[in-house]
């Protein structure tokens, strides 16, 4: 009984979680294998120099032909966070609000478990949904050492953990908004809009001076937008990302305790 809710939610999400992880593994391998073809292409660097704002919107800054620049532009600044967010925001919006709309949440709350324990199991599921895609990405990128794409393991692991924590943060926010509004659509819309704004602030900060002071308000900046592939994930970044997740989950507990479940 103590883990049945988490196990059931994971069972229902297994196809999407496994499918996205396998698809990400294939995509990352293609990006890694293509690096030797483009590493000496000077025109890529001319693109970022001549169209810095447009390039920044896609997470491309600095030298695209360096291992760090190549992986940032093609995986870590955009595609990996996007895939993780699709999984975690989708689950977060469905875990409370979605089940309430489907009429199954009423059955869940009749179990001999407090609402806090129910939400704790959903938080565990959220973490489990976020991890596989990040893990396979990390492992496949390591194969890049056979394609002249070599990065230090520490920073690579830090950037991967940052992307996973980013997904957990926004998934927890979707849990809160869903519990507060009892609407899956509202949870998806509000959380996705905040995530998009966070991405834009982090992406434009290096090239737009008026945006730069706002970068500390962006979870993307703390997770993947501050040179994590070069320097790793700092202690302050971990504290911000974990702190946000804890605050969002605490708010979700508060909202769920007060929700009138049908």
C-alpha positions in Angstrom: 0.0 0.0 0.0 2.8 2.4 0.8 4.1 2.5 -2.8 1.1 1.4 -4.8 0.2 4.8 -6.0 3.7 5.5 -7.3 3.9 2.1 -8.9 0.6 2.5 -10.7 1.5 6.0 -11.9 4.8 4.7 -13.2 3.1 1.8 -14.9 0.7 4.2 -16.7 3.7 6.4 -17.8 6.1 3.7 -18.7 5.6 3.8 -22.4 6.1 7.5 -22.7 9.1 7.5 -20.4 10.8 4.6 -22.2 9.9 5.9 -25.6 11.3 9.4 -25.0 14.4 8.0 -23.4 15.1 5.7 -26.4 14.3 8.5 -28.9 16.6 10.8 -27.1 19.4 8.2 -27.1 19.1 7.9 -30.9 19.0 11.7 -31.4 22.0 12.2 -29.2 24.0 9.5 -30.9 23.4 11.1 -34.3 24.5 14.5 -32.9 27.6 13.0 -31.4 28.5 11.0 -34.5 28.1 14.1 -36.7 30.6 16.2 -34.7 33.7 15.2 -36.7 31.9 16.4 -39.9 31.3 19.9 -38.5 34.1 20.5 -36.1 36.2 22.3 -38.7 33.3 24.2 -40.3 34.1 27.9 -39.8 30.7 29.0 -41.2 29.0 27.7 -38.0 30.9 30.1 -35.9 30.1 32.9 -38.4 26.4 32.2 -37.8 26.6 32.9 -34.1 28.8 35.9 -34.7 26.6 37.5 -37.3 23.2 36.5 -35.9 23.9 36.5 -32.2 20.4 37.2 -31.0 18.7 34.6 -33.3 21.4 32.1 -32.4 20.9 32.7 -28.7 17.2 31.9 -29.0 18.2 28.4 -30.0 20.8 28.2 -27.2 23.7 28.7 -29.6 26.4 31.1 -28.2 30.2 31.2 -28.7 32.0 28.6 -30.8 29.7 26.0 -32.2 32.7 23.9 -33.4 34.0 23.3 -29.9 32.7 20.2 -28.0 31.0 22.4 -25.5 29.4 24.7 -28.0 28.3 21.7 -30.2 26.5 19.9 -27.3 25.0 23.1 -25.9 23.5 24.2 -29.3 22.2 20.8 -30.2 21.3 19.1 -26.8 21.8 20.7 -23.5 20.5 24.3 -24.0 17.4 23.3 -25.7 16.4 19.7 -26.8 17.2 17.8 -23.5 15.4 20.3 -21.3 12.5 20.4 -23.7 12.0 16.6 -23.7 12.4 16.4 -19.9 9.9 19.2 -19.4 7.4 17.5 -21.8 7.5 14.5 -19.5 7.5 16.2 -16.1 5.0 19.0 -16.8 2.7 16.5 -18.5 2.8 14.2 -15.5 2.6 17.1 -12.9 -0.5 18.4 -14.6 -2.1 15.0 -14.7 -1.1 13.6 -11.3 -3.7 15.6 -9.3 -5.8 17.8 -11.7 -5.9 15.2 -14.4 -7.1 12.4 -12.1 -9.6 14.8 -10.6 -11.1 15.5 -14.0 -11.1 11.8 -14.9 -12.9 11.0 -11.6 -10.2 8.7 -10.3 -8.7 11.0 -7.7 -11.7 10.4 -5.5 -10.9 6.7 -5.3 -7.2 7.5 -4.5 -8.0 9.8 -1.5 -10.3 7.0 0.0 -7.2 4.9 0.5 -5.8 4.7 4.1 -3.1 7.3 3.3 -2.9 10.9 4.2 -2.9 13.4 1.3 0.7 14.3 2.1 1.7 10.7 1.6 -0.2 10.5 -1.6 1.5 13.6 -2.9 4.9 12.3 -1.7 4.4 9.2 -3.9 3.5 11.4 -6.8 6.7 13.4 -6.2 8.7 10.2 -6.3 7.0 9.3 -9.6 7.9 12.7 -10.9 11.6 12.1 -10.2 11.4 8.7 -11.7 9.9 10.1 -14.9 12.6 12.8 -15.2 15.7 10.6 -14.7 15.8 8.1 -17.6 16.0 10.7 -20.4 18.8 12.5 -18.6 20.7 9.3 -17.8 20.6 7.9 -21.4 21.7 11.3 -22.7 24.7 11.4 -20.4 25.7 7.8 -21.3 25.4 8.3 -25.0 27.4 11.6 -24.9 30.2 9.7 -23.2 30.5 7.7 -26.4 31.5 10.9 -28.1 35.0 10.2 -27.0 35.2 7.9 -30.0 34.1 10.7 -32.3 36.6 13.4 -31.2 33.9 14.8 -28.9 35.6 14.8 -25.5 34.3 16.5 -22.4 35.3 16.2 -18.7 32.9 13.8 -17.0 32.2 16.1 -14.0 30.8 19.1 -15.9 28.9 16.8 -18.3 27.3 15.1 -15.3 26.6 18.4 -13.7 24.8 19.7 -16.8 22.8 16.5 -17.0 21.7 16.7 -13.4 20.8 20.4 -14.0 18.5 19.4 -16.8 16.8 16.7 -14.7 16.4 19.1 -11.7 14.9 21.7 -14.1 12.3 19.1 -15.2 11.5 18.2 -11.6 11.1 21.9 -10.7 8.6 22.6 -13.4 6.9 19.3 -12.8 6.4 20.2 -9.2 5.1 23.6 -10.2 2.6 21.9 -12.4 1.6 19.7 -9.5 0.9 22.8 -7.4 -1.0 24.7 -10.1 -3.0 21.5 -10.8 -3.9 21.0 -7.2 -4.8 24.7 -6.8 -6.9 25.0 -9.9 -8.2 21.4 -10.2 -7.7 21.9 -14.0 -5.2 20.0 -16.1 -5.4 22.6 -18.9 -4.6 25.4 -16.5 -1.7 23.5 -15.0 -0.3 22.8 -18.4 -0.8 26.3 -19.7 0.5 28.2 -16.7 3.5 26.0 -16.2 4.5 25.9 -19.9 4.2 29.7 -20.1 6.5 30.2 -17.1 9.0 27.6 -18.5 9.0 29.4 -21.9 9.6 32.8 -20.2 12.4 31.2 -18.2 14.0 29.8 -21.3 13.9 33.2 -23.2 15.4 35.1 -20.3 18.3 32.6 -20.0 18.9 32.4 -23.7 18.8 36.2 -24.4 20.8 37.2 -21.3 24.2 36.8 -23.0 23.3 39.0 -25.9 20.6 41.4 -24.6 21.8 43.8 -21.9 18.4 44.7 -20.7 17.6 41.0 -20.1 20.9 40.2 -18.3 19.8 41.4 -14.8 16.8 39.1 -14.9 18.9 35.9 -15.5 19.0 35.0 -11.8 15.2 34.7 -11.9 15.4 32.0 -14.6 15.5 28.3 -13.6 17.0 27.6 -17.0 20.0 29.9 -16.2 20.7 28.0 -13.0 20.2 24.6 -14.6 21.8 24.7 -18.1 22.3 28.4 -19.1 25.4 29.4 -17.2 28.2 27.3 -18.8 27.4 24.2 -16.9 29.1 22.0 -19.6 32.4 24.0 -19.0 32.3 24.5 -15.2 29.8 22.0 -13.9 26.8 22.6 -11.7 27.7 24.9 -8.8 26.6 24.4 -5.2 24.5 27.6 -5.4 22.7 26.3 -8.5 21.9 23.0 -6.8 20.6 24.9 -3.8 18.3 27.1 -6.0 17.0 24.2 -8.0 16.4 22.0 -5.0 14.9 24.9 -3.0 12.4 25.7 -5.8 11.3 22.0 -6.0 10.9 21.8 -2.2 8.9 25.1 -2.2 6.7 24.0 -5.1 6.0 20.6 -3.5 5.2 22.2 -0.2 2.8 24.5 -1.9 1.3 21.5 -3.7 0.7 19.8 -0.3 -1.0 22.9 1.0 -3.2 23.2 -2.1 -4.0 19.4 -2.2 -5.0 19.4 1.5 -7.6 22.1 0.8 -8.9 20.7 -2.5 -12.5 19.5 -2.6 -12.0 16.2 -4.4 -15.1 15.0 -6.3 
